[in-house]
């Protein structure tokens, strides 16, 4: 951009206003890589006049010739705002025209205190200009306004001389028209003579000042408008000579004079004047001919048949012939121009456009480059030849330097973007392999990090055999090693050939070259500390240029920053994964009431650790709690929150609270973690004695229930918000679950992704479950994961899956009796226990169970209330329950020697393996559990989860 501005500043001071505007427009369109553009200047009243255009078809330009300042057109909006306007074609307020490209970018041209016009560019697919491009457009308009003020007045067709009597005699008779313009309303009137002067028929005339602006040549509009504004401002005369478009499309010179008249308040109200066609005198033509004859640039004129009618001395020299030899010859038939391909087509196309056109010509004989400016004039064309050989050479050199700089910038930009997206060390190395090796034609890449006095390979190396990588991975520090020399010096080391390598590092001569012939050892340095090296190698000897070495050094700095950030991420990722593995169940319990299998699938590589979790918690009396949840977000803090929730669920489940109460407590816990902490959870309570499942969910997908006949359904219940956002109470749903049914609990990552919504995913899951053999639950888990994530597809979210086959307790293993709330009920309970245990062949547990039942019943008789019921369950352990209608829970207390009571629960705790209490729908239940003869006690009791029992994570080794 700076180079383009420098080119504009270097332009000749004497160029006309029209050339200034076209030059500014061409550079603006080129810099923004636009499709075309236009320049408008403020005319009288509220109209904008098109004075220059580039790259736009006539159909579009025609609609923009006159633009009202209060219209929604983009040039008018830029003038009204006195600044910049961006209008994408999709926006409702853009022009009604069918513009190509993506939008219109327009900036105002400013005078000292107000806008005087606008410059508009039609953009390509790049869309809205960047801030740097906006700044360039502003600078270009400022340059254009400055040069317009410095531009000389346009060349007149005639110059008046003193004593013009003879000159007037030489002029042909002209017709003088009169005109009147209402400055305040914009109304314009012409008489018949003025109609003829301006080439307009009365039938087509619109009495507005815009009618005059439309017929003035675009090159003459700026200074003509300036003359009118100056006359109004100074209350002085108006004089201007400009070209006017004739009915046949040609242009002829017209001279106009007028004066400003004031209203009663002394303000300009109207302008009246005359206009006539102007002609040239013979003396002026001769003077002009002499000036053109000796000008420094080549100049020639040709008639409508392209036959040369005038040629100056410089053009004679350029074309290699005298004026006499060239006169009457057709331009492209000349020997010196005959070898230029496409010259005739170029000239004819330029003349057909009826507008000045410029192009370069390379002379076949000398190879010199000349800039040709072809200007259509009445009855022919004129051509100006300027030698730009040195200028084009300098421009080519500058362009080559710009391209090289742009390529370097593009490479660094692409690498920077790729490194910004890289998360892990492997991602960083992959970015270097794809973005750095191809531009330099390199074939090898090896990135090593320092750990102590050893270097270890980071990521995936390129261009080296595995045997070589195994040898250098973990290699100890040695003297005269290029890797350690670069790290120690903190600067790049370049080796151009295998001979140079052997000469500089003779101790490493035995080291295999693996076919490499030249190397660049780039230290990876952050904050002045080198922690590794990036080795780029080539298959051929190569001496890198200074520019290439500078670029590689800059790239190594970017890689070092990204790799240091990735190593920190890798370390946190590894710690998080280790913590998450420790927080998830190490093994699932083996229970008589159900068979379970689970899967945990972490998110795709490069993402943080998630907070998905599951658990299976055995409870009393053949009941089991199935829990699954998802802490929203990813990271170490989410994994820790997951551990807290799992600990809380274990603790709350141990109190045998109902599912909705457990969810209430979890909601309080999550709400206390902060405003940004949320989690979903599903708590399902299966009762093998009743064949029911009661569940509560907070923002979590419902479980899939697969009946033995293969029918799959998701229980319908009103969902509650996630934990941390919900307000109790939570909804509870109880469903009947036939024996050998499947309960499938899962997190949303299994069924929902960017390509599939949750409803579609749940439908796919139901389809899989309805056509799957569910005998092997581990195989079923794998089948579900494979079916919903085919072809090894990774997931953007963690997945937790818990599949449970329920086993109802056989009726023969359950016995229940109602008891009256009288003291004799203890004896009745002992009798029922004795008889039932004899039927089950558990005589050796009879005396202990009788005593436990007697104590439990006695406690109810004394402290509770009816109705009372005794129940025995033979499951993986022998459970004895006593239920009553009281809500008062017993608790163990230490009784003194003189107390008569208080020792019953101590006795129960000593005789049973474990005991507990829980609320029921109509009271409470006190239960005891005893080990069955011959069973291993270690597998009967539930294994509580204790987050504090997780061993601390060891020091992480260096991330490689």
ABEGO torsion letter per residue (X at the ends): XAAAAAAAAABBAABBAAAAAAAAAAAAAAAAGBAEBBBBBBBBEABBBBABBBGBBAAAAAAAABBBAABABAAAAAAAAGBBBBBBAABAABBABBBBEAEBBBBBBBBAABBAEBBBBBBBAAEBBBAAAAAAAAAAAAAAAAAAAABBBBBBABBBBBGAAAAAAABBBBBBBBBBBBAAAGBBBBBAAAAAAAGBBAAABBBBAAAAAAABBAAAAAAAAAAAAAAAAAGBBBBBBBBBBBAAGBBBBBBBBBBBBBBAAGBBABBBBBBBBBBBBAAAAAAAAAAAAABABBBBBBBAAGBBABBBAAAAAAAGBBAAAABGBBAAABAAAAABBGAAAAAAAAAAAGBBBBBBBBBAAAGBBBBBBBBBBBGEBBBBBBBAAAAAAAAAAAAAAAAAAAAAAAAAAAAAAAAAABABAAAAAAAAAAAAAAAAGBABBBBBBBBEABBBBBEBBBGBBAAAAAAABGBBBBBGBAAAAAAAAGBBBBBABAAAAAAABAAAAABBAGGBABBBBBBBBBGGBBABBBBBBBABBBBBBAAAAAAAAAAAAAAAAAAAAAAAAAAAAAAAAAAAAAABBABBBBBAABBBBBBBBBBBBGBBBBABBBBBBBBBGGBBBBBBBBBBEBEAAAAAAAAAAAAAAAAAAAAGBBAAAAAAAAAAAAAAAEAABBBBBBBBBBBAAAGBBBBBBBGBBBBBBBBAAGBBBBBBBBBBBBBGABBOBBBBBBBBBBBGBBBBBBBAAAABBAABBAAAAAAAAAAAAAABBAABAAAAAAAAAAAABBGGBBBABBBBBBBBBBBBBBAAABBBBBBBBBAAAAAAAAAAAAAAAAAAGAAAAAAAAAAAAAAAAAAAAAABBOBBBBBBBBBABBBBBBBBABABBBBBBBBBAABABGAAAAAAAAABABBBBBBBAAEBBBBBBBBBBGBBAAAABBBBBBAAABBBBBBBBBBX
